[in-house]
Amino acid sequence: MPTTTAAPPATPVPPPPPSGVLRARRVGNCVLAALFVLALWLPVLQRPLKIGRFFHDDQGNWTGFGDLDKRFQEGFAFRDVLLKLRVELRLGLFDLLPDTVIRGKDGWLFYNSEIVHDGHSFDDFRGEIHPDGLTLDAWTAVTRSRAEALAAQGSHLAIVVVPNKQTIYAGELPAAITRQRGARTRTDDVVEVLSVLEQTKPVREPWTLIDLRPVFTHALQRSDQGTATTPLYYRTDSHWTESGAQVAATAISDALTPVVPGFVPLPDAVLTPRQGTYPGDIGKLVLGHPISETAEFLDPDHIWPARTAAGAPVLGPGITREMIVSFFTRSTSADDPIHPLITTVDDPNLPTAVIFHDSFGPCMLPWMAQHFRRAVWCWNCSWDQAVVDREKPSVVIVERVERYVDRLFADGPPVAP
């Protein structure tokens, strides 16, 4: 007889959930979707007054949706926090620094600015970039035009080139970073054409080129010979120390004394070395907070005459670079231009100045401000003719570090009112 196999019992079908549970699930899913969309668009909601920046370039030109992906990524909510966390985990767990930092010898850190398109540091150091002849001719023409215009109103032009940290402390770089002996840099090209222009300038074009690279090289050699011991640049910062700033200010003073009427050297200062902690900016650039180091500060024995418009002294015991930086203000946010800082000395016989400078300016401001009865300090502005026309200063100083040497010849951005 055929065998009959009994069918397995049917799996019971669970009863549908109550309508209230289904409704709660739908509401929960909608809330999750809304939170996801909110997280994506949180950058816009965080900056309700700047929604237009997602559809405009940095100059305010309409771009439509072409750069929306890039600008959305740049303004993504908590992006800085997440990037900082990633860097700290890499550094803490694996002792890995970001590509924007090059670890040198004995704790020296160097800013690899090319990674974030913040000027040329190491490609210039290796001699890999050079302006062509047309560019050099254009830069020469800008210099001549500015010098002629200033001469017509009785002013002097001074161009100051500040060395990159690795230019002076190449011996502290890792062995893998080298340059050929005698290799020319972009700064060499610029200084050469300006030197030729300076030597051939007519009397009606009073201007001075101040290349601080040989000055710092000589100061470092003195340090190696034991006649000076304080580093000229910080180990964990891209800027010069107080000693380096004083070296620069002295060199600039020596160059301007014979060519700017009323400009006089400062009297010898009595300085007391003081050990302290300095918050290096290289850590702040990549970690969001500084990597501190022990450094030597130089305290004058008294308050010097120069004051801000608010009456604060800029040179005296305990006055630090951080305090000088805090004197510069913006309108509302970090996206706004920096207001010029005005310093004065109560001496009608001193000359006046407009100084267009980068972040090295605040380092030398305490010393340089003492030379002028009025000085207008314009941070991150290459040239603003309106400021020059309004102030009609005795001297206009344009200072740039090597990686920004091309900005010596640029215009703008406009100085904040």
Summary of the structure (lengths in Angstrom):
residues: 417
radius of gyration: 28.8
end to end distance: 106.9
largest distance: 129.6
contacts: 1161
relative contact order: 0.10
helix: 43%
strand: 17%
